[in-house]
């Protein structure tokens, strides 16, 4: 009986960790909301722009992705995800540090 209780507790703790959001993730989610990225993007559903999960999947393992995405956000562009161009977002909209944190968060999604 004691073993059953211990196993149940361990299983419960393991399951609970699946629902914990790290402070880094919460901060990065707040960054994309504050910068209004969510006007065109969501985590897992297509809106105007691609969902963050698709971006993460497309660039998984690509060491050049963070710099390329930084440039894409700053300067805008089109052709990577359809015909709707991404508008440029300068440092007045999102700081360099916040943009780097947001990109790291997006690329870590899976």
C-alpha positions in Angstrom: 0.0 0.0 0.0 2.8 2.4 0.9 4.4 1.7 -2.5 1.1 2.5 -4.3 0.9 5.8 -2.4 4.5 6.7 -3.2 4.0 5.8 -6.9 0.8 7.9 -7.1 2.5 10.9 -5.5 5.4 10.6 -8.0 3.1 10.3 -10.9 1.1 13.3 -9.7 4.2 15.4 -9.3 5.4 14.4 -12.8 2.1 15.3 -14.3 2.0 18.6 -12.5 5.3 19.6 -14.0 3.8 19.4 -17.5 1.5 22.4 -16.6 4.1 24.6 -15.0 5.1 27.6 -17.0 8.6 28.8 -16.5 9.2 32.5 -15.6 11.2 32.8 -18.9 8.2 31.5 -20.9 5.8 33.8 -19.1 8.1 36.7 -19.7 8.5 35.9 -23.3 4.8 35.5 -23.8 4.3 38.9 -22.1 6.9 40.4 -24.5 5.1 39.2 -27.7 1.8 40.5 -26.2 3.3 43.9 -25.3 4.9 44.2 -28.8 1.6 43.3 -30.4 3.1 40.3 -32.2 -0.2 38.5 -31.2 -2.1 40.7 -33.6 -0.8 38.5 -36.4 0.6 35.4 -34.7 -0.5 32.8 -32.1 1.3 29.9 -30.6 -0.5 27.1 -32.5 -3.1 28.5 -35.0 -2.7 30.4 -38.3 -3.7 34.0 -38.2 -2.2 36.5 -40.5 1.3 35.2 -39.9 2.5 31.7 -39.2 1.9 30.2 -35.7 5.0 30.2 -33.5 5.0 26.4 -33.4 5.3 26.2 -37.2 8.2 28.7 -37.1 9.9 26.6 -34.4 9.4 23.4 -36.5 10.7 25.0 -39.7 13.9 26.4 -38.1 14.6 23.5 -35.7 18.3 22.9 -35.5 19.1 25.9 -37.8 21.9 27.8 -36.1 21.3 30.8 -38.4 17.6 31.1 -37.5 17.8 33.5 -34.6 19.8 36.1 -36.6 17.6 35.6 -39.6 14.4 36.0 -37.6 15.8 39.0 -35.8 16.4 40.6 -39.2 13.0 39.6 -40.5 11.2 41.2 -37.5 13.3 44.4 -37.7 13.1 44.9 -41.5 10.0 43.0 -42.5 9.7 41.0 -45.7 7.7 38.5 -47.6 7.9 35.2 -49.3 8.7 32.8 -46.5 5.1 32.1 -45.3 2.8 33.2 -48.1 2.0 36.4 -49.8 1.2 38.6 -46.8 4.3 40.6 -46.0 5.6 41.0 -42.5 5.7 44.6 -41.5 9.0 45.9 -40.0 9.1 46.3 -36.2 11.8 48.8 -35.1 13.4 49.1 -31.7 10.6 51.6 -30.8 8.2 48.6 -30.9 10.4 45.9 -29.3 13.8 46.3 -27.8 16.7 44.2 -29.1 16.9 42.3 -25.8 13.1 41.6 -25.8 13.2 40.6 -29.4 16.1 38.1 -28.8 14.2 36.7 -25.8 11.0 36.3 -27.8 12.8 34.6 -30.7 14.5 32.2 -28.2 11.1 31.4 -26.7 9.5 30.8 -30.1 12.4 28.5 -31.3 12.2 26.5 -28.1 8.5 25.6 -28.7 7.7 22.1 -29.8 
